[in-house]
Amino acid sequence: MRDIAFGQYYPSNSILHRLDPRSKILLLVAFIVLVFCTVNYVSLALVVFSVFAVVLLSKVPLRLYFKSLKMIVVIVLITSALNLFYGTGEPVFEWGIIKITLAGINNAIFIAVRILSLILISSTLTFTTSPNDLTDALERLMKPLSIFKVKVHEIAMMMTIALRFVPLLLEETDKIMAAQKARGADMESGSLVQRIKALIPVLIPLFVSAFRRAYELAVAMECRCYQGGEGRTRMKILKMKAKDYVSIFVVIILIVGVVLCNVYLPQTVR
């Protein structure tokens, strides 16, 4: 549990840290859409190359990225294995009712690379953006919704607090499991039902701890006279700079490159 790095902020002075958080969120959304628009290996290679470039530019240790992938690798492998059997065409391997085609292999590769790329690029956002900046950016981006009486500030605050609590709850889970094991609890052997029952002494203290943290946070916000976004001022005003426009231009070039590859090169997956 302590190895999970998703949701953590890593302070540094990279160019990604200095970008406006609004541009980073918008570019992340554009990249997520772009990943699922790749239909051949050339366009997929462009996306993978851009992911590695972003990871290197962030100046965040690679071990943190590997930690963020650690818990998702099993899901990626299972998803890819299932996609092996959902291809049409001439089988490459056939044994009884099991049939693997070239289209199935391509689907498995594309699914695995897409999911890993999404995890890496999403981790980059949390590694290079502080919770305060993330809250301000979400609030500014959702500002048009205030016309419809949507409490934009409160929604952005809740999203940021939830993201910030992910590593805290995982750390708390690790401590509770270690304490239960020290008391003689066996959580690693037995049948599946026995393992699920062994998690009950972990889940109950975890829920109690989560509610206690939420209560303490609410009391702290009330003591600081927090009344929502009405009439609040900002210590730091977000302003788009030249490097933000350059990054947007680079992503536009990447989008154009992927679109051209999809149009003029044969499709690998459909």
C-alpha positions in Angstrom: 0.0 0.0 0.0 2.8 2.4 0.8 4.1 2.1 -2.7 1.1 3.7 -4.3 2.0 7.1 -5.6 -1.1 8.2 -7.4 -2.5 11.5 -6.2 0.8 12.7 -4.6 2.5 16.0 -5.5 6.2 16.0 -6.2 7.7 19.5 -5.8 10.2 20.4 -8.5 11.1 23.2 -10.9 10.4 21.6 -14.2 8.6 23.2 -17.1 5.5 21.2 -16.4 5.4 22.4 -12.8 5.5 26.0 -14.1 2.7 25.5 -16.6 -0.7 27.0 -15.8 -2.8 24.2 -14.2 -5.8 25.0 -16.4 -3.8 24.3 -19.5 -2.5 21.0 -18.0 -6.1 19.8 -17.3 -7.3 20.8 -20.8 -4.2 19.1 -22.4 -4.9 16.0 -20.3 -8.5 15.8 -21.5 -7.3 16.3 -25.1 -4.7 13.5 -24.7 -7.2 11.1 -23.3 -9.4 11.6 -26.3 -6.3 11.3 -28.6 -5.2 8.0 -27.1 -8.5 6.3 -28.0 -8.3 7.8 -31.6 -5.2 5.8 -32.5 -6.0 3.1 -35.0 -2.6 2.0 -36.2 0.9 1.4 -34.8 2.4 4.7 -36.2 -0.2 6.9 -34.5 0.2 4.8 -31.3 3.9 5.2 -31.4 3.5 9.0 -31.6 1.3 8.9 -28.5 3.8 6.7 -26.6 6.7 8.9 -27.6 4.8 12.0 -26.4 4.1 10.2 -23.1 7.8 9.4 -22.5 8.7 13.0 -23.4 6.2 14.4 -20.8 7.5 12.0 -18.2 11.1 13.1 -18.8 10.1 16.8 -18.8 8.4 16.5 -15.5 11.7 15.7 -13.7 9.8 13.4 -11.4 11.7 10.2 -10.4 10.8 7.3 -12.6 10.3 5.1 -9.5 7.2 7.2 -8.7 5.7 6.4 -12.1 6.5 2.7 -11.7 4.7 2.8 -8.3 1.7 4.4 -9.9 1.6 1.5 -12.4 2.2 -1.2 -9.8 -1.4 -1.7 -8.8 -2.8 -1.5 -12.4 -0.5 -4.0 -14.1 -2.6 -7.0 -13.1 -5.7 -5.4 -14.5 -3.9 -4.5 -17.7 -2.7 -8.0 -18.2 -6.1 -9.5 -17.6 -7.8 -7.0 -19.9 -5.2 -7.7 -22.6 -5.6 -11.4 -22.2 -9.3 -11.2 -22.7 -9.0 -9.1 -25.8 -6.8 -11.8 -27.4 -9.9 -13.9 -28.0 -12.1 -11.1 -29.5 -10.5 -10.8 -32.9 -11.9 -11.9 -36.3 -10.0 -13.4 -39.2 -7.7 -16.2 -39.8 -6.5 -17.8 -36.5 -2.8 -17.6 -35.7 -3.1 -20.1 -32.9 -6.0 -22.5 -32.3 -6.5 -25.2 -29.6 -9.9 -26.6 -29.2 -12.4 -23.7 -28.6 -9.5 -21.3 -28.0 -8.7 -19.2 -31.1 -6.3 -16.3 -31.2 -6.2 -14.2 -34.4 -3.9 -11.4 -35.5 -6.7 -8.9 -34.9 -7.0 -10.2 -31.3 -3.2 -9.7 -30.7 -3.4 -6.2 -32.1 -6.4 -5.4 -29.8 -4.6 -6.7 -26.8 -1.5 -4.6 -27.5 -3.5 -1.4 -28.2 -5.6 -1.9 -25.0 -2.5 -2.4 -22.8 -0.6 0.6 -24.3 -3.6 2.9 -24.1 -4.3 2.1 -20.4 -0.6 2.4 -19.4 -0.4 5.7 -21.3 -3.5 7.1 -19.6 -2.1 6.1 -16.1 1.3 7.7 -16.8 -0.1 11.0 -18.2 -2.7 11.2 -15.4 0.0 10.7 -12.8 2.0 13.5 -14.4 -0.8 15.9 -13.7 -1.0 15.0 -10.0 2.8 14.9 -9.6 3.3 18.4 -11.1 0.3 20.2 -9.8 -0.3 21.1 -6.1 -3.7 20.5 -4.6 -4.3 24.3 -4.3 -3.5 24.9 -7.9 -5.7 22.0 -9.0 -8.6 23.4 -7.0 -8.2 26.9 -8.5 -7.9 25.4 -12.1 -11.0 23.3 -11.7 -12.9 26.2 -10.3 -11.9 28.5 -13.2 -12.7 25.9 -15.8 -16.1 25.2 -14.4 -16.9 28.8 -13.9 -19.5 28.9 -16.7 -21.6 26.4 -14.8 -22.2 29.1 -12.1 -24.7 30.6 -14.5 -26.9 27.6 -13.8 -26.5 28.1 -10.0 -24.0 25.3 -9.7 -21.7 25.6 -6.7 -18.4 25.4 -8.7 -16.1 26.2 -5.8 -17.5 23.6 -3.6 -17.4 20.9 -6.3 -13.7 21.7 -7.1 -12.9 21.7 -3.4 -14.5 18.3 -2.9 -12.7 16.8 -5.9 -9.4 18.0 -4.7 -9.9 16.8 -1.2 -11.0 13.4 -2.5 -7.8 13.2 -4.6 -5.7 14.3 -1.7 -7.2 11.6 0.6 -6.3 8.7 -1.7 -2.7 8.3 -0.5 -3.7 9.1 3.1 -6.3 6.3 3.1 -3.9 3.9 1.4 -1.3 4.6 4.0 -3.8 4.2 6.8 -4.9 0.8 5.3 -1.3 -0.3 5.3 -0.8 0.6 9.0 -4.1 -1.2 10.0 -3.1 -4.3 8.1 0.3 -4.3 9.7 -1.3 -3.9 13.2 -3.7 -6.7 12.6 -0.9 -9.0 11.4 1.0 -8.2 14.5 -2.0 -9.4 16.5 -1.9 -12.7 14.6 -4.4 -12.1 11.8 -3.8 -14.2 8.7 -4.7 -12.4 5.5 -2.6 -14.2 3.0 -3.7 -17.8 3.2 -7.0 -19.8 3.0 -9.8 -19.7 0.5 -11.2 -16.6 -1.1 -14.1 -16.4 1.3 -11.6 -16.7 4.3 -9.5 -13.9 2.9 -12.5 -11.6 2.4 -13.6 -12.3 6.0 -10.0 -11.5 7.2 -10.4 -8.0 5.7 -13.3 -7.1 7.9 -11.0 -6.2 10.9 -9.2 -3.9 8.4 -12.3 -2.3 6.8 -14.1 -1.3 10.0 -11.1 0.7 11.5 -10.5 2.2 8.1 -14.0 3.5 7.8 -13.8 4.8 11.4 -10.5 6.5 10.6 -11.9 8.0 7.3 -14.9 9.5 9.1 -12.7 10.8 11.9 -10.5 12.5 9.4 -13.5 14.0 7.5 -14.9 15.3 10.8 -11.6 16.9 11.9 -11.2 18.5 8.4 -14.8 19.9 8.7 -14.1 21.3 12.1 -10.8 22.9 10.9 -12.6 24.5 8.0 -15.3 25.9 10.2 -12.7 27.2 12.7 -11.2 29.1 9.7 -14.6 30.5 8.9 -14.9 28.7 5.6 -18.3 29.5 4.0 -17.8 28.3 0.5 -16.8 30.3 -2.6 -19.0 33.2 -2.0 -16.9 36.4 -1.8 -13.6 34.6 -1.6 -10.5 36.1 -3.0 -7.4 34.3 -4.4 -3.9 34.6 -3.2 -2.5 33.6 -6.6 -4.1 34.7 -9.8 -3.8 32.2 -12.7 -2.4 33.7 -15.9 -1.7 31.9 -19.2 1.9 32.6 -20.3 3.9 32.0 -23.5 5.0 28.5 -22.4 1.3 27.5 -22.0 0.5 28.5 -25.5 3.6 26.7 -26.8 2.5 23.5 -25.1 -1.0 23.8 -26.5 0.5 24.3 -30.0 2.7 21.2 -29.6 -0.4 19.1 -28.6 -2.2 20.5 -31.7 0.7 19.3 -33.8 0.5 15.9 -32.2 -3.3 15.7 -32.8 -2.7 16.6 -36.5 0.0 14.0 -36.8 -2.3 11.3 -35.3 -5.2 12.3 -37.6 -2.9 12.2 -40.7 -1.6 8.7 -39.7 -5.2 7.5 -39.2 -6.3 8.9 -42.6 -3.4 7.9 -44.8 -2.2 4.7 -43.2 -4.1 1.4 -43.0 -6.0 0.7 -39.8 -4.8 -1.9 -37.4 -7.7 -1.9 -35.0 -11.3 -0.9 -35.6 
